[in-house]
Amino acid sequence: MTALASGVSRRWRVRDIVLLAPKIVLTALLALAIGDMIFGVFMRYVVTAITDRLDVDPFNFFFVEEVGEYTLAWLTMIGAGIGIADRAHFTLHVLTHRFPLAAQRVIHVATHLLIAAFGALAVWYGVQLAIVNSQLTSPALEINLAWLYAAPAVGGALIILYGIAAIFEKPPPDEADETGIAAAGDD
């Protein structure tokens, strides 16, 4: 194996490992959100009906909404970072595919610098929100609200990391070249 091939395979392994941890967290959060919703529906429509029928004190399950809120915030922000890494966000190649490769490269770098700048903005405001709300607790679970507002900071950090990493990758090939189907805006 040549040194270049070894370096490329090692780089992909590091990239895959760095991308794997957020995906595992995202999977766990998704499982938690699904379990939380199922639990909430079961409690609302089954247990509440039973306690009403038996004239027993109802079970408080008002924490379900907070768990869902926290989970959704973290899912969204971590998922946005993973979307950058996997290039899963929507792109529209109307004009750029007609430019010379050097211009396409400049646009690719500028786009990912803007993405990283947006991530930096999310980190900045996420940290500020977490600090401001660090003295407050949630009403049901009494969890520090800084945990909720830390989600944009963590997601923003992932967006920065994956946005900058994408700068060093070559731009994706134009879909019209591979599939024979014209991209939007092609004649």
N, C-alpha and C positions, 0 to 999 in steps of 0.2 A: 504494500500500500504506500503510495507516495505521501510526502509530507503535506502537500496541499489537500489531498483527499482525506488524510487523517485529521487535519485541522478543520475541514468542513464538517466531517462526521462528528467530531468532538463539539463543534459549535452548535450543531443541531441538537445534540444530546443535552447540552446546557440549556438551550432555548426551550426544549421540550420539558425539562425538569422545572424551569422557572414558570412555564405555563401550566404545568400539571397541578401545582399546589392551589392556585386560585380555582381551577376547575373542580378539584376535590371539595373545596369549601363551597363553591357554587352548587354542587350536587347535594351536599349535606343541607344547605339552606333550602334548596328546592324540596327535598324530602321533608324538612321541618315545616315548610309552608303548606304542603299537601296534607301532612298529618294534622297540622293546626286547623285547617279548613274542615277536614273530616271530623275532627273532634268537636269543633264548633257546631257543625250541622247536627251531629249526633246529640249533642247536649241540648240544642235548641228544640229539635223536633221529636226526640225520643224521650230523653230524661225529663225535660220540662213537662211533657204530656203525662208521663208516669207520676211525677211528683204532684201535678195538679189533680190527677185522678185519685191518688191516694191521700190527698190533702196533707202532704208532707212539706216541710220547708224546702224551697228550691235550692239547688246547688249553684253557687256563684261561679260563672265562667266568663266574667267580663275581661279577663286577661287575654282571651283569645284574640281580641282586636289588636292589642298591643303587640303580641307576638307576630301577628300578620304584618303590622306596620313596620316593625323592625326588620323582619325578614325581607319584605318587599324593598325597603331602602337598600339593604346590603346586596340583595340579588341584582338590583338595577345597576348599582355602581360597579360591582365586581364584574357583572356581565358586560358592561360597556367597555371595560378594559380588555376583557377576553375577546370581545368583538373586534377591537383594534388589532389585536395579535393575530386573530384568525381571518382578518380582512372580511368580516361578515357584514359590516355596515354597507349601506347602499352607496354605490358610486355610479356616476353617469359619465360616460366617455362620449361627449358630443363633438368636441373639437380637438382635444389633446392628442388623440391617436393620429391625427394628421400632421402633427409637428415633428421636426427631426428628433432623433433619439436624445440628443443633448438637451433640447428644450423640454422633452418629456421628463428627463431626469431632474431638471431644475424644478419643474412643477411638482414632481413626486416628493422631492426634499422639502419644498416650501409647504406643501399640504401637510406633511407629517410634522413639520415644525409648528404649524398652526394647531394641529391636534395636540401636540405636547404642550403648547401654550394654554390651550383650553384645560388640559389636565392640571397645569400649574395653578390656574385660576380656581379650579375645583378644590385643589389642595389648600390654597390660601383661605378661601371662604369656609371650607369644611373645618379647618383648624380653628378659625375664628368663631364659628358657630359652636363647636365643641367646647371651647373655652368659656364662652358666654353662658352656655347651658349646663356647664359642669356642676353647678350648685343646685340644679333642679332634678327631681326624680319623677318617674312615670307614675301615674295614679294607681294603676292596678298592681304592677309587679314591683314597684318602687326601685326600678333600675335607673341608674344615673343616665340622664338624657344625653350626656356626652357620647355615649355608645351609639346612639341613633345618629348624631350629627358627625360622628367620625367616619361614617360610610362615604360621604363625598370626598373626604381627604384620602382614604384608602383607594377608592376608585380612581381618583385623580392621579395618585401616585402610579397606579397600574397603567393609566392612559399615557402618562409621561414615559414610563419605562418601555411600553410596547410601541408608542409613537416614535420614540428615538430609535429603537431597534429596527423599525420598519424603514428608517432612512437608509440604513446600511444594506438593506435587501434590494434586489433589483425590482423595478416596477413590474406588476403583473402583466403578462402578455395581453394584447387586445383580444377580446373574445372572438372577433370576426376572423382573426388569423387562424384560430384553432378550430372553430366550428363551421366556418363558412357562412355564418349568419351575421348579417350586418348589425353593428351596434347602433344605438339610437343616434340619429342625425346623419347616418351614412346614406349616400345616394344609391 
